[in-house]
């Protein structure tokens, strides 16, 4: 009886272990997070955004309260309306800032993935080279110095891979921190994000959305209303002149803000054009590298080059791919920074 009970226990444990192994083997890897999904998470949890939304709601409540008061003055209503407009502009600017910060961290994590891949390839090549040098040493084709050099290269490759792993961990930790949840895999960015806007359209949009410009515009409107309220027989000439001076200064400030905005938009747009040019150059380099790799594959199949030489060609191609993706990320981030200039960040 005891032996039978022991056998049942062993059988149960075996079944449990088999289930665990089967579950591990059949479990799907975590799905990679897309940039759009990341944006959705960030825009719903970011503390600055939550605060900006709260301030907008508060401003809207103040406006409704004043609009419901039949004794409220026009100046009070205007100030409340401007408070809502300012809060809305601040919310928009915060959303753009949140997107840009997340996109930057997201791009850094993707580039850390590629750096790790390159480091792993370099390590594999260094190990193959070391093993080959050892075989050649036994055959008397190289000296111990050559083997030592290959070993040093391999040890350096090990350190580089360790550094790349640490950098990747830090990059993903940053993304996870921004999203408030653990992220282990990210989808690459696509070319559909790289749409160059028309400069004139960008400038027109900036004049209607830029927070700083809108603030100076609201100030002009407010001072016009105040001047209209005191420009009568009940006010002294000094009060009226002071109000007019304030209005003149506000209009000058608006003109200066408009000039500064135009300059900032132009500079940001020029940065986008530069990033676009670098990206297009990287695309051309990628096409050349792809053709070179295909040629090397043909030579490998024909036995003209060694597998180690082809591995080095693959490493070179991977480096070109990494450069292309870095240029893509830089182009996209320049577009986001242009949007920041538009909204006033």
Secondary structure, 3 states (H helix, E strand, C coil): CHHHHHHHHHHHHHHHHHHHHHHHHHCCCCCCECHHHHHHHHHHHCHHHHHHHHHHHHHHHHHHHHHCCCCCCHHHHHHHHHHHHHHHHHHHHHHHHHHHHHHHHHHHHHHHHHHHHHHHHHHHHHHHHHHHHHHHHHCCCCCHHHHHHHHHHHHHHHHHHHHHHHHHHHHHHHHHHHHCCCCCCECCCCHHHCCCCCHHHHHHHHHHHCHHHHHHHHHHHHHHHHHHHHCCCCCCHHHHHHHHHHHHHHHHHHHHHHHHHHHHHHHHHHHHHHHHHHHHHHHHHHHHHHHHHHHHHHHHHCCCCCHHHHHHHHHHHHHHHHHHHHHHHHHHHHHHHHHHHHHCC
